[in-house]
Amino acid sequence: MDFDQRLHNVTIIGAAGKMGSGISLLLAAEMAKAKNRPENKGSSYRLNLIDIKDEAMDGLWNYMQAQLTKIGEKSTVFLRDMYKNRENLVENFDIIPQFVSDALSVIRMGTDLNMAKNSKVIFEAVLENKDLKVDLLKKLDSLCPDDTLYLTNTSSIPINVLNDEANLGGRIIGFHFYNPPVVQRLAELISCDKTTSELKEFSNELAKRLRKVIVPANDIAGFIGNGHFLRDGLYAISEAKRLAGDFTLAGGIYVMDKVSRDLLVRPMGIFQLIDYVGVDVYQCISETVDSYIEGEDLKDDLLQKMVDKKVLGGQMADGSQKDGFLKYEKGRPAGVYDLDKSEYKMFDPDGWSGEVDRKLGEYPDGFYPWRKLLIDLKKNDKLSGFFNNLKSTDTLGAKLALAYLKNSKEIGQKLVDSKVANSAEDVNAVLLNGFYHLYGPINNYI
């Protein structure tokens, strides 16, 4: 069965979730394009979007309509070419609604798993829970043809575990989108030793059609992206605890978030990134990876304490950030959670946070925030100059940053040495494209 035949009937499970909705949008847009190719004229396409609650599906429909319109507005040159033989479609105000209509016409929404019955491809994007995924995959495989292909968005569970426990015979692959799937450039593809060649070829072709940067990862829990992110975050937590004697734990969290954002020149501080993913999701990744990796302690009791307090981070329905380790006002960190007092300690430049900043010391010459360097053609030279100055700066902030950079590099190298990643270039590609870092962790800056 060729690629386009596979695309005639696709199902996404967990379609209304944060990841599932983005995957749904990408597939609907791709199927609208496919059905308008001359060679596919007369072919039918169906995208089954399944989730557990009807009200969630209502929100998904509204999301799809709005986002497909935005995609159309950004793709007018492509759409003009796609509809060039349609004499009734001349102006953008004709073409864009037609594209939206074509995409929405392939969609069927519901909460009944039986909708997936004749699917040729199934995306699984449910909670990061092995037993839930295995149970779901078993049910789907009992409904679907013997040649149905399964793509799981798991970010930490080994693919061979899902394959063996659901008895899929190699018809499953890890297709790890990054959040949000529509924006993030990366697709991390994880095969197990039994994954079929057809599924590997299909997944690579799909990633190319979705214009993703493809990075293969080997089937070891956490893979490349979360393998680095988990260990990077656990290092920051351990450092925050170490600094608590001088700054309190809340102060230590503030320090490590600030250092990892500013002095490592990243888009977010590490605790802000954990909040963005969700403290509970991060803790789940921690528990999962720890259960499969021997010889490493990949858990921390601070995560469980935050979850027990129901301080979870994540996003609101409109995409705004929920409070987690940090409190957010107008989308920006404005305070840090004090676990002992069960309340937020708001930043105070004239008080405690200002005093912490003074102890961290002045930033070295050549410092630029991440956003300013993002589109700078000379960013590599500027980063090199900044990190050279950082190495010659004798401040607490500089020392913490250099130690963080060294540890991050060691994590990256360990992913190569333990054969999670095939090369240093693959590790760097994941951090550059999946986390929007300006440089990879395996570098010559330190």
Buried (B, 14 or more C-beta within 10 A) or exposed (E): EEBBEBBBBBBBBBBBBBBBBBBBBBBBBBBBBBBBEEEBEEEEBBBBBBBEEEEBBEBBBEBBEEBBBEBBEEBBEEBBEBBEEEEEBEEEEEBBBBBBEBBBBBBEBBEEBEBBBBBBBBBBBBEBBBEEBBEBBEBBBEBBEEEBBBBBBBBBBBBBBBBBBBEBEBBBBBBBBBBBBBEBBBBBBBBBEBBBEBBBEBBBBBBEBBEBBBBBBBBBBBBBBBBBBBBBBBBBBBBBBEBBEEBBBBBBBBBBBBBBBBBBBBBBBBBBBBBBBBBBBBBBBBBBBBBBBEEEEBBBEBBBEBBEEEBBBBBEEEEEBBBBBBBBEEEEBBBBBBBEEEEBBEBEEEEBBEBBBEBBBEBBEBBBEBEEBEEEEEBEEBBBBBBBBBBEBEBBBBBBBBBBBEBBBBBBBBBBEEEBBBEBEBBBBBBBBBBBBBBBBBBEBB
